[in-house]
């Protein structure tokens, strides 16, 4: 019997999941608040609904006879969609609401790490009183990262000594309407992500990826949901050693052991410091854009991962192609602070050349596809080296043009990658 898989979510990450399942022995259905044209063309059926409404998701899952569900974004996890699907007899590859708190509640995340002796946890304090938090900023010997405890779409963190001064940080705390603020020591180094496929107490990991959060070239400007990312043809990135990768995996292992009943993707974001990897944060799903680096080079059938998890087994040993990837997002002008919607998207899957095209937040009309106020689409180059992959992605962006769009052209270029290598060498005193 063919599996019927329901994909929940409509962004670039979910388009990557859909494409990974396109050639599997499964019928794919999807639901999202936006109609992603890339997903809609792959799926047997596509339903527009509010994915944070568990009843609506369950109703659609039952209507299509779903045997497995894959939850893409974090908001449905926080809303308990995985719990509701399980109660309805549909296996969801995604953590239940309580386990999803590893992402959705940063105060819980840090307490969880400290209470379970998970390595790599920075010093931190949690505050509900804004003035108490500001006093802590004044008294702390060093710089701090300011993190709202809840979900902010990757845009809520402010780092004193990097993005803001201490005074600007205190102003941000006072003006924010967040219920709780986490203040933690600023980690200095190079960030990287490892995504783990977790089921029934076991896990398999993917190659490391480096995301680029800042809006503008040279790592300038405000934080975004991610402007692009790259991976190498090995598990580690050029500025890492295999020991760095293994140490980060050991932190993931300690986290999986402590979570006990976790299933889905556990995304570990690490800072490679002079002392080794430290945990920036955990996420409870594939990264966006990191899914678009990882899934295209996954040679193991993702459906096999889902079926094994559903059937009470650990994930099969994962095979990844020995190739590098570079992902670059195109976003509306002014993103993320004052985005301008309505630009027509000129690149499509045929004109993208050797690159893969993933739609994210776009508006499909009778006369074409247009940008909204969020990230529009991503192009991914895949090749034997980062440099070659970057050139493939750049060629696709050239077709897209820059009328009404903004891209970071420096992601994956040799000089930027070399700066990462030099930075880590400097931190290590070499």
Buried (B, 14 or more C-beta within 10 A) or exposed (E): EEBBBBBBBBBBBBBBBBBBBEEBEBBBBBBBBBBBBBBBEBBEBBBEBBBBBBEBBBBBBBEBEBBBBBBBBBBBBBBBBBBBBBEBEBBBBBBBBBBBBBBBBBBBBBBBBEEEEBBBBBEBBBBEEBEEBBEBBEEBEEBBBBBBBBBBEBBBBBBBBEBBEBEEBBBBBEEBEBEBBBBBBBBBBBBBBBBBBBBBEBBBBBBBBBBBBBBEBEBEBBBBBBBBBBBBBBBBBBBBEEEBBEBBBEBBBBBBEBBEEBBBBBBBBBBBBEEBBBBBBBBBBBBBBBBBBBBBBBEBBBBBBBBBBBEEBBBBEBEBBEBBBBBBBBBBBBBBEEBBBEBBBBBBEEEBBBBBBBBBBBBBEEEEBBBBBBBBBBBBBBBEBBBBBBBBBBBBBEBBBEEBBBBBBBBBBEEBBEBBBEBBEEBBEE
